[in-house]
Amino acid sequence: MVDEKPNKYEFLPIPTYEEATSSRPSSSNSHLGPEEVSHDAERQGLLNRGQPAQHNGYQPPTVDSARSSLDSLTSSGGNSRRSSAAALQREIQQMEVEEPGDPNSRAQRFSKRLTSLTHSLSSINLPFRQWLPSGQSMRARIPSVLQSISFQPNWIIVSRIFAVFLVIFIIWLFLISGLFASGSRRMGNRFDPDNLRTYVQGHIDADNIRQNLQHATQFDHLAGTKGNYYLASWVETAFSQAGLENVGLERFDVYLNYPKQGGRRVAIIDPPELAWEAKIEEELAYPAEFEAQQTMVFHGHSKTGNVTGPLIYANYGSRQDFQDLKDRGVDIKGSIVLVRYYGSQPDRSLKVKGAELAGAVGCIIYSDPAEDGFVKGDPFPTGRFMPADGVQRGSVAMSSWVVGDVLSPGFASLPGERRRESKDNNPGLQNIPSIPLAWRDAQKLLQALKGHGKKIDDSKAKGGVPDVEWWTGDSNSPTVHLMNYQIEKEREGIYNVLGKITGVEQPEKSIIVGNHRDAWCFGGADPGSGTAIMLEVVRVFGELRRFGWRPLRSIEFASWDGEEYNMIGSTEHVEARVADLRRDGFAYLNVDVAVTGTKFKAAGPIFEQALKRVLDRVPDPNGNRSLGEPWKEKKTRMDGLGSGSDFVAFLDLAGTSSLDMGFEGGVFPYHSCYDNFDWMAQFGDPGFQYHRALAQIWALLILDMADRPLLPLDLSVYAGEITKYVNDLETTSAQAKKAKPHHIDFRSLRDAANQFVVNAKVFEDWGTAWSNAVYESRGFESISLSNQRIHHNTKMADFETDLLDVDGGLPGREQFKHIIYAPQLWNNYGAAYFPGVRDAIDEGEWELAQKQVDKAARILDSAAKKLLST
């Protein structure tokens, strides 16, 4: 819990609580009076049964009114047919909505029966009931029998005693018959699963999401600052108002850096006739009278330094780019390197590391218009792309080597934790200073290189900055001064916000739902779009919770802090409870940049079938079809996860199956102050309909993962993907063999992958048998079968954890434990399949590669065998 105010920018103005909350997103009924809500509920209804089908035969969900919330139902007048929870529950029970064309509809009917056991007890016609006397006949017979007895009994007491014995007898019959399954654990969940999905999907409100985003982007909120602490308090209040349990702030004290006023400089200092100094800062994204302070331009986790050297242009800053310069005779030692974002090295931290390894003393990274500016289209504010003064901030922490707090790798940096690693020679930090620039400033540097080094003829090595003749530069290039003095905090407080809905069947098992809150500036798309959506999802789940619904498994909601620096908040959270998560974490569902366009993308193949089922329910905002249809047409498959967001610690450290998703639309003013509410409202998603669609997808996935009797992870799809990964690995080895002859025997790994394919099929056959058994018993599940199902679900979730090399880890970066997934060593955003093997091949360490193959084979084979163990 919070025990002190965090140290922040001393100059950051923060609105008063009244000012800041004046634009809070209202709840479902806060903006409507009782009469208005009642009228709307009566007009729209919980179901819009008369809604016509759209073209192409797609039937949209039948609930589309976001105003008829559960709160509005209870606030209706007494004459409303939905004026109580009981009325709502009766209406939900009466609805029989099948998903059109869903092959799993029979399984859904099973779960309908399974979850409505409590409604059926009073109507069961037991075979022995015809021999039981009625209460009326008993009352008539008992007095006649007792007339000869001298005392006068109390008939009320007698009838009550008889009723007690009768109830005990009936319960005993139920128990020995096996009809009482684990339904007693589900007394809190009395909702039809199909209609629960329909209700949740229909009550996502795009206007609420819009208001959430507008409020979250009113001021900059960098990790560790007052602005982000205020937002944490705001999210905490929203969680509490939704009725989540155990709501609170989770604090960690971590290493952060901040730019110092007057401490940054990029200038040409020699020859004198070329003297010039960069402006560095962006123009104000909002008029000055709005007093919306902007984060200064800098690199998170950059090195403090003050260096000079000749300027050299190195394209994208990849290892190949530096090798090409060396091959052309360009000496990089002692230079200041200028590189551009994106391209063959998408990770800015590895651009800086590549420059360091090549001998440079400093690195400047600029935003080139060929990648994200006017070459692509109109720049903001007339278009979606980066303007001339726009700067991409970002972290240069070595996230592919160390994730989380760089001074506490492998353990949580809790307040009072005394263990700390040194900043010096830290594998997670850089050893040379760096700074980002706009192309407006980089243009002067590029023009100054004319005539120095080698002229660049390759169009792929040229950027889009206008009025530039492209040269590499050399040791005789103009001298550049790079200064980067900063404020460094070794123990700065960051705050995760947590809340929970406790499950009723396996309350210790959790589905974790997360999005990060901190931003480099205003954070319209990154991460505000995800935060705005998550708060709306929480609101809707809160409505269900107030009416007594609980899932089978617990749902944990988390607003992470410090993601932009190095996925710090989520990683510290995982490290603080890693044993619990390895045992009880069933799934992690992540959304970071939720919406920048209209193309849906997701990663995490074990969720493929569950996601496709959900996409078939959600209409495409841009057409008369479901979002699942394009996936089917293109036969889309889900990629594996690499790095770059909060799923890293859950998957790679804790072994919790993880998913990441969002709507993409190409480049945008990434990590710039132009990534704000205005950009989103004008270009990202003007009607917030894709925000609404993603909220529906997210909410439906949460329901599936938390409340389906059978956990909907697809091990057969996962097994197929792992087989492909092994094939790709053999291809990579064969390509490397052309340059450096070697031999790696992949037979053990191939055999383990093939065995997993077989075992996954056998394992999933049990699920089919369970479905048939429940169907044949008219929806009821015996105690024995229920216990087997729970054990089956646990083994399914444990498979991911069993893929961890818990006692080892990847050589040289032992924090990463997963044998299948990890960030690529030289591409933080990309996924490296079988990373231990891949790293060794890339470095030409063949003996190590063989050892990693054999280790991965042993771990995969063991995990596959555990699926079929008793």
Solvent accessible surface area in square Angstrom, and as a share of the most:
residue,aa,sasa,rsa
1,M,162,0.72
2,V,47,0.27
3,D,112,0.58
4,E,94,0.42
5,K,157,0.66
6,P,11,0.07
7,N,91,0.47
8,K,27,0.11
9,Y,10,0.04
10,E,139,0.62
11,F,96,0.40
12,L,11,0.05
13,P,72,0.45
14,I,60,0.31
15,P,37,0.23
16,T,74,0.43
17,Y,127,0.48
18,E,126,0.57
19,E,104,0.47
20,A,1,0.00
21,T,28,0.16
22,S,95,0.61
23,S,35,0.23
24,R,48,0.17
25,P,23,0.14
26,S,30,0.19
27,S,44,0.28
28,S,4,0.03
29,N,45,0.23
30,S,72,0.47
31,H,93,0.42
32,L,20,0.10
33,G,34,0.32
34,P,91,0.57
35,E,153,0.68
36,E,82,0.37
37,V,3,0.02
38,S,22,0.14
39,H,118,0.53
40,D,4,0.02
41,A,1,0.01
42,E,76,0.34
43,R,137,0.50
44,Q,60,0.27
45,G,8,0.08
46,L,1,0.01
47,L,15,0.08
48,N,50,0.26
49,R,167,0.61
50,G,68,0.66
51,Q,44,0.20
52,P,104,0.65
53,A,63,0.48
54,Q,70,0.31
55,H,133,0.59
56,N,128,0.66
57,G,68,0.65
58,Y,18,0.07
59,Q,63,0.28
60,P,7,0.04
61,P,23,0.15
62,T,28,0.16
63,V,5,0.03
64,D,67,0.35
65,S,12,0.08
66,A,19,0.15
67,R,81,0.29
68,S,1,0.01
69,S,0,0.00
70,L,1,0.00
71,D,27,0.14
72,S,0,0.00
73,L,2,0.01
74,T,68,0.40
75,S,42,0.27
76,S,11,0.07
77,G,41,0.40
78,G,74,0.71
79,N,160,0.82
80,S,13,0.08
81,R,139,0.51
82,R,4,0.01
83,S,39,0.25
84,S,47,0.31
85,A,39,0.30
86,A,49,0.38
87,A,12,0.09
88,L,0,0.00
89,Q,22,0.10
90,R,132,0.48
91,E,17,0.08
92,I,2,0.01
93,Q,66,0.30
94,Q,134,0.60
95,M,4,0.02
96,E,122,0.54
97,V,39,0.22
98,E,67,0.30
99,E,11,0.05
100,P,94,0.59
101,G,82,0.79
102,D,18,0.09
103,P,124,0.78
104,N,52,0.27
105,S,25,0.16
106,R,100,0.37
107,A,33,0.26
108,Q,0,0.00
109,R,96,0.35
110,F,3,0.01
111,S,6,0.04
112,K,19,0.08
113,R,108,0.40
114,L,11,0.05
115,T,6,0.03
116,S,33,0.21
117,L,12,0.06
118,T,39,0.23
119,H,66,0.29
120,S,33,0.21
121,L,56,0.28
122,S,104,0.67
123,S,77,0.50
124,I,42,0.21
125,N,127,0.65
126,L,31,0.15
127,P,106,0.66
128,F,42,0.17
129,R,132,0.48
130,Q,141,0.63
131,W,189,0.66
132,L,59,0.29
133,P,58,0.36
134,S,66,0.42
135,G,42,0.40
136,Q,135,0.60
137,S,31,0.20
138,M,37,0.17
139,R,156,0.57
140,A,71,0.55
141,R,148,0.54
142,I,37,0.19
143,P,46,0.29
144,S,66,0.43
145,V,106,0.61
146,L,40,0.20
147,Q,146,0.65
148,S,106,0.69
149,I,69,0.35
150,S,123,0.79
151,F,120,0.50
152,Q,152,0.68
153,P,21,0.13
154,N,83,0.42
155,W,80,0.28
156,I,109,0.55
157,I,90,0.46
158,V,45,0.26
159,S,50,0.32
160,R,165,0.60
161,I,92,0.47
162,F,75,0.31
163,A,47,0.37
164,V,84,0.49
165,F,133,0.55
166,L,57,0.28
167,V,82,0.47
168,I,100,0.51
169,F,84,0.35
170,I,49,0.25
171,I,77,0.39
172,W,131,0.46
173,L,31,0.16
174,F,16,0.07
175,L,94,0.47
176,I,105,0.53
177,S,67,0.43
178,G,23,0.22
179,L,64,0.32
180,F,40,0.17
181,A,9,0.07
182,S,10,0.06
183,G,6,0.05
184,S,69,0.45
185,R,98,0.36
186,R,9,0.03
187,M,84,0.37
188,G,26,0.25
189,N,1,0.00
190,R,91,0.33
191,F,5,0.02
192,D,17,0.09
193,P,12,0.08
194,D,1,0.00
195,N,0,0.00
196,L,4,0.02
197,R,14,0.05
198,T,2,0.01
199,Y,3,0.01
200,V,0,0.00
201,Q,1,0.00
202,G,0,0.00
203,H,0,0.00
204,I,0,0.00
205,D,23,0.12
206,A,14,0.11
207,D,76,0.39
208,N,5,0.02
209,I,0,0.00
210,R,89,0.32
211,Q,50,0.22
212,N,4,0.02
213,L,0,0.00
214,Q,75,0.33
215,H,0,0.00
216,A,4,0.03
217,T,4,0.02
218,Q,71,0.32
219,F,13,0.05
220,D,2,0.01
221,H,3,0.02
222,L,1,0.00
223,A,0,0.00
224,G,3,0.03
225,T,2,0.01
226,K,88,0.37
227,G,0,0.00
228,N,1,0.01
229,Y,34,0.13
230,Y,25,0.09
231,L,3,0.02
232,A,0,0.00
233,S,36,0.23
234,W,7,0.03
235,V,1,0.00
236,E,41,0.18
237,T,41,0.24
238,A,18,0.14
239,F,0,0.00
240,S,58,0.38
241,Q,119,0.53
242,A,7,0.06
243,G,34,0.33
244,L,13,0.07
245,E,42,0.19
246,N,121,0.62
247,V,36,0.21
248,G,9,0.09
249,L,12,0.06
250,E,36,0.16
251,R,21,0.08
252,F,0,0.00
253,D,14,0.07
254,V,0,0.00
255,Y,3,0.01
256,L,0,0.00
257,N,0,0.00
258,Y,9,0.03
259,P,4,0.02
260,K,90,0.38
261,Q,141,0.63
262,G,64,0.61
263,G,3,0.03
264,R,26,0.10
265,R,70,0.26
266,V,0,0.00
267,A,1,0.01
268,I,6,0.03
269,I,73,0.37
270,D,72,0.37
271,P,40,0.25
272,P,103,0.65
273,E,140,0.63
274,L,72,0.36
275,A,67,0.52
276,W,57,0.20
277,E,94,0.42
278,A,8,0.07
279,K,115,0.49
280,I,10,0.05
281,E,50,0.22
282,E,12,0.05
283,E,78,0.35
284,L,104,0.52
285,A,21,0.17
286,Y,33,0.13
287,P,67,0.42
288,A,71,0.55
289,E,129,0.58
290,F,129,0.54
291,E,137,0.62
292,A,19,0.15
293,Q,40,0.18
294,Q,25,0.11
295,T,2,0.01
296,M,19,0.09
297,V,0,0.00
298,F,2,0.01
299,H,1,0.01
300,G,0,0.00
301,H,1,0.00
302,S,4,0.03
303,K,78,0.33
304,T,47,0.27
305,G,13,0.13
306,N,76,0.39
307,V,33,0.19
308,T,69,0.40
309,G,6,0.06
310,P,29,0.18
311,L,0,0.00
312,I,0,0.00
313,Y,3,0.01
314,A,3,0.02
315,N,20,0.10
316,Y,29,0.11
317,G,1,0.01
318,S,9,0.06
319,R,110,0.40
320,Q,110,0.49
321,D,18,0.09
322,F,14,0.06
323,Q,81,0.36
324,D,59,0.31
325,L,12,0.06
326,K,143,0.61
327,D,100,0.52
328,R,106,0.39
329,G,66,0.64
330,V,8,0.05
331,D,88,0.46
332,I,10,0.05
333,K,162,0.69
334,G,28,0.27
335,S,0,0.00
336,I,0,0.00
337,V,0,0.00
338,L,0,0.00
339,V,0,0.00
340,R,4,0.01
341,Y,3,0.01
342,Y,53,0.20
343,G,37,0.35
344,S,78,0.50
345,Q,8,0.03
346,P,51,0.32
347,D,4,0.02
348,R,13,0.05
349,S,2,0.01
350,L,1,0.01
351,K,0,0.00
352,V,0,0.00
353,K,14,0.06
354,G,4,0.03
355,A,0,0.00
356,E,37,0.17
357,L,113,0.56
358,A,34,0.26
359,G,26,0.25
360,A,6,0.04
361,V,46,0.27
362,G,0,0.00
363,C,0,0.00
364,I,0,0.00
365,I,0,0.00
366,Y,0,0.00
367,S,0,0.00
368,D,0,0.00
369,P,0,0.00
370,A,28,0.21
371,E,31,0.14
372,D,1,0.01
373,G,1,0.01
374,F,86,0.36
375,V,82,0.47
376,K,109,0.46
377,G,25,0.24
378,D,91,0.47
379,P,42,0.26
380,F,16,0.07
381,P,91,0.58
382,T,103,0.60
383,G,8,0.07
384,R,41,0.15
385,F,32,0.13
386,M,3,0.01
387,P,12,0.08
388,A,40,0.31
389,D,17,0.09
390,G,1,0.01
391,V,0,0.00
392,Q,5,0.02
393,R,1,0.00
394,G,0,0.00
395,S,13,0.08
396,V,0,0.00
397,A,3,0.03
398,M,0,0.00
399,S,9,0.06
400,S,1,0.01
401,W,62,0.22
402,V,9,0.05
403,V,1,0.00
404,G,0,0.00
405,D,0,0.00
406,V,1,0.00
407,L,1,0.00
408,S,0,0.00
409,P,42,0.27
410,G,54,0.52
411,F,29,0.12
412,A,9,0.07
413,S,0,0.00
414,L,79,0.39
415,P,62,0.39
416,G,66,0.64
417,E,36,0.16
418,R,219,0.80
419,R,140,0.51
420,R,57,0.21
421,E,86,0.39
422,S,69,0.45
423,K,64,0.27
424,D,100,0.52
425,N,134,0.69
426,N,9,0.05
427,P,80,0.51
428,G,0,0.00
429,L,13,0.07
430,Q,5,0.02
431,N,64,0.33
432,I,15,0.08
433,P,6,0.04
434,S,1,0.01
435,I,1,0.00
436,P,0,0.00
437,L,0,0.00
438,A,0,0.00
439,W,35,0.12
440,R,58,0.21
441,D,6,0.03
442,A,0,0.00
443,Q,32,0.14
444,K,92,0.39
445,L,0,0.00
446,L,3,0.02
447,Q,67,0.30
448,A,12,0.09
449,L,1,0.00
450,K,122,0.52
451,G,51,0.49
452,H,52,0.23
453,G,25,0.24
454,K,89,0.38
455,K,96,0.41
456,I,10,0.05
457,D,118,0.61
458,D,83,0.43
459,S,87,0.56
460,K,163,0.69
461,A,19,0.15
462,K,72,0.31
463,G,15,0.14
464,G,19,0.18
465,V,6,0.03
466,P,48,0.30
467,D,118,0.61
468,V,24,0.14
469,E,67,0.30
470,W,20,0.07
471,W,47,0.16
472,T,3,0.02
473,G,0,0.00
474,D,34,0.18
475,S,72,0.46
476,N,117,0.60
477,S,8,0.05
478,P,4,0.03
479,T,37,0.21
480,V,0,0.00
481,H,23,0.10
482,L,0,0.00
483,M,31,0.14
484,N,3,0.02
485,Y,88,0.33
486,Q,15,0.07
487,I,56,0.29
488,E,63,0.28
489,K,64,0.27
490,E,81,0.36
491,R,99,0.36
492,E,2,0.01
493,G,1,0.01
494,I,0,0.00
495,Y,3,0.01
496,N,0,0.00
497,V,0,0.00
498,L,45,0.22
499,G,3,0.03
500,K,49,0.21
501,I,0,0.00
502,T,37,0.21
503,G,5,0.04
504,V,33,0.19
505,E,9,0.04
506,Q,7,0.03
507,P,56,0.36
508,E,90,0.40
509,K,15,0.06
510,S,4,0.03
511,I,0,0.00
512,I,1,0.01
513,V,0,0.00
514,G,0,0.00
515,N,0,0.00
516,H,0,0.00
517,R,4,0.01
518,D,0,0.00
519,A,1,0.01
520,W,4,0.01
521,C,3,0.02
522,F,0,0.00
523,G,3,0.03
524,G,0,0.00
525,A,0,0.00
526,D,9,0.04
527,P,1,0.01
528,G,3,0.02
529,S,0,0.00
530,G,0,0.00
531,T,4,0.02
532,A,0,0.00
533,I,0,0.00
534,M,1,0.00
535,L,10,0.05
536,E,2,0.01
537,V,1,0.00
538,V,1,0.00
539,R,29,0.11
540,V,0,0.00
541,F,0,0.00
542,G,0,0.00
543,E,0,0.00
544,L,1,0.00
545,R,52,0.19
546,R,108,0.39
547,F,16,0.07
548,G,27,0.26
549,W,0,0.00
550,R,50,0.18
551,P,0,0.00
552,L,1,0.00
553,R,1,0.00
554,S,0,0.00
555,I,0,0.00
556,E,24,0.11
557,F,1,0.00
558,A,2,0.02
559,S,0,0.00
560,W,0,0.00
561,D,3,0.01
562,G,0,0.00
563,E,8,0.04
564,E,18,0.08
565,Y,1,0.00
566,N,2,0.01
567,M,8,0.04
568,I,0,0.00
569,G,0,0.00
570,S,1,0.00
571,T,0,0.00
572,E,1,0.00
573,H,8,0.03
574,V,0,0.00
575,E,21,0.09
576,A,49,0.38
577,R,60,0.22
578,V,42,0.24
579,A,65,0.51
580,D,61,0.32
581,L,0,0.00
582,R,52,0.19
583,R,134,0.49
584,D,15,0.08
585,G,6,0.06
586,F,3,0.01
587,A,0,0.00
588,Y,0,0.00
589,L,0,0.00
590,N,1,0.00
591,V,0,0.00
592,D,18,0.10
593,V,43,0.25
594,A,0,0.00
595,V,0,0.00
596,T,6,0.03
597,G,7,0.06
598,T,81,0.47
599,K,132,0.56
600,F,17,0.07
601,K,95,0.40
602,A,9,0.07
603,A,18,0.14
604,G,4,0.03
605,P,3,0.02
606,I,6,0.03
607,F,0,0.00
608,E,2,0.01
609,Q,76,0.34
610,A,1,0.01
611,L,0,0.00
612,K,49,0.21
613,R,31,0.11
614,V,4,0.02
615,L,0,0.00
616,D,47,0.24
617,R,27,0.10
618,V,0,0.00
619,P,32,0.20
620,D,19,0.10
621,P,54,0.34
622,N,123,0.63
623,G,32,0.31
624,N,60,0.31
625,R,76,0.28
626,S,4,0.02
627,L,10,0.05
628,G,2,0.02
629,E,52,0.23
630,P,20,0.13
631,W,17,0.06
632,K,119,0.51
633,E,117,0.52
634,K,151,0.64
635,K,168,0.71
636,T,41,0.24
637,R,110,0.40
638,M,1,0.01
639,D,81,0.42
640,G,7,0.07
641,L,8,0.04
642,G,8,0.08
643,S,10,0.07
644,G,22,0.22
645,S,5,0.03
646,D,1,0.00
647,F,8,0.03
648,V,1,0.00
649,A,1,0.01
650,F,0,0.00
651,L,5,0.03
652,D,1,0.01
653,L,8,0.04
654,A,0,0.00
655,G,0,0.00
656,T,1,0.00
657,S,2,0.01
658,S,4,0.02
659,L,0,0.00
660,D,33,0.17
661,M,8,0.03
662,G,6,0.06
663,F,1,0.01
664,E,81,0.36
665,G,30,0.29
666,G,56,0.53
667,V,36,0.21
668,F,17,0.07
669,P,0,0.00
670,Y,47,0.18
671,H,12,0.05
672,S,2,0.01
673,C,0,0.00
674,Y,19,0.07
675,D,3,0.01
676,N,1,0.00
677,F,18,0.08
678,D,53,0.28
679,W,0,0.00
680,M,0,0.00
681,A,24,0.19
682,Q,94,0.42
683,F,55,0.23
684,G,7,0.07
685,D,6,0.03
686,P,85,0.54
687,G,46,0.44
688,F,2,0.01
689,Q,83,0.37
690,Y,20,0.07
691,H,0,0.00
692,R,44,0.16
693,A,4,0.03
694,L,0,0.00
695,A,0,0.00
696,Q,5,0.02
697,I,0,0.00
698,W,0,0.00
699,A,0,0.00
700,L,1,0.00
701,L,0,0.00
702,I,0,0.00
703,L,5,0.02
704,D,2,0.01
705,M,0,0.00
706,A,0,0.00
707,D,16,0.08
708,R,24,0.09
709,P,8,0.05
710,L,37,0.18
711,L,4,0.02
712,P,20,0.12
713,L,10,0.05
714,D,20,0.10
715,L,1,0.00
716,S,45,0.29
717,V,18,0.10
718,Y,2,0.01
719,A,1,0.00
720,G,29,0.28
721,E,14,0.06
722,I,0,0.00
723,T,37,0.22
724,K,94,0.40
725,Y,9,0.03
726,V,1,0.00
727,N,77,0.39
728,D,79,0.41
729,L,4,0.02
730,E,47,0.21
731,T,72,0.42
732,T,26,0.15
733,S,8,0.05
734,A,55,0.43
735,Q,114,0.51
736,A,25,0.20
737,K,96,0.40
738,K,176,0.74
739,A,85,0.66
740,K,115,0.49
741,P,116,0.73
742,H,18,0.08
743,H,140,0.63
744,I,14,0.07
745,D,39,0.20
746,F,12,0.05
747,R,157,0.57
748,S,49,0.31
749,L,0,0.00
750,R,85,0.31
751,D,89,0.46
752,A,4,0.03
753,A,1,0.01
754,N,70,0.36
755,Q,71,0.32
756,F,0,0.00
757,V,65,0.37
758,V,84,0.48
759,N,6,0.03
760,A,0,0.00
761,K,117,0.50
762,V,74,0.42
763,F,8,0.03
764,E,53,0.24
765,D,64,0.33
766,W,68,0.24
767,G,9,0.08
768,T,81,0.47
769,A,55,0.43
770,W,9,0.03
771,S,18,0.12
772,N,54,0.28
773,A,39,0.31
774,V,0,0.00
775,Y,97,0.37
776,E,136,0.61
777,S,51,0.33
778,R,162,0.59
779,G,1,0.01
780,F,46,0.19
781,E,2,0.01
782,S,46,0.30
783,I,81,0.41
784,S,67,0.43
785,L,33,0.16
786,S,1,0.00
787,N,71,0.37
788,Q,85,0.38
789,R,1,0.01
790,I,24,0.12
791,H,91,0.40
792,H,12,0.05
793,N,0,0.00
794,T,28,0.16
795,K,38,0.16
796,M,11,0.05
797,A,5,0.04
798,D,42,0.22
799,F,1,0.00
800,E,4,0.02
801,T,21,0.12
802,D,38,0.20
803,L,0,0.00
804,L,10,0.05
805,D,19,0.10
806,V,71,0.41
807,D,146,0.76
808,G,26,0.25
809,G,8,0.08
810,L,9,0.05
811,P,54,0.34
812,G,73,0.71
813,R,9,0.03
814,E,87,0.39
815,Q,24,0.11
816,F,0,0.00
817,K,36,0.15
818,H,0,0.00
819,I,13,0.06
820,I,0,0.00
821,Y,7,0.03
822,A,0,0.00
823,P,0,0.00
824,Q,49,0.22
825,L,33,0.17
826,W,41,0.14
827,N,35,0.18
828,N,9,0.05
829,Y,87,0.33
830,G,16,0.15
831,A,20,0.15
832,A,1,0.00
833,Y,47,0.18
834,F,2,0.01
835,P,0,0.00
836,G,6,0.06
837,V,2,0.01
838,R,72,0.26
839,D,18,0.09
840,A,2,0.02
841,I,6,0.03
842,D,82,0.42
843,E,79,0.36
844,G,22,0.21
845,E,85,0.38
846,W,53,0.19
847,E,129,0.58
848,L,53,0.26
849,A,0,0.00
850,Q,46,0.20
851,K,121,0.51
852,Q,18,0.08
853,V,0,0.00
854,D,50,0.26
855,K,55,0.23
856,A,5,0.04
857,A,6,0.05
858,R,150,0.55
859,I,27,0.14
860,L,0,0.00
861,D,39,0.20
862,S,50,0.32
863,A,0,0.00
864,A,0,0.00
865,K,122,0.52
866,K,100,0.43
867,L,3,0.02
868,L,77,0.38
869,S,54,0.35
870,T,167,0.97
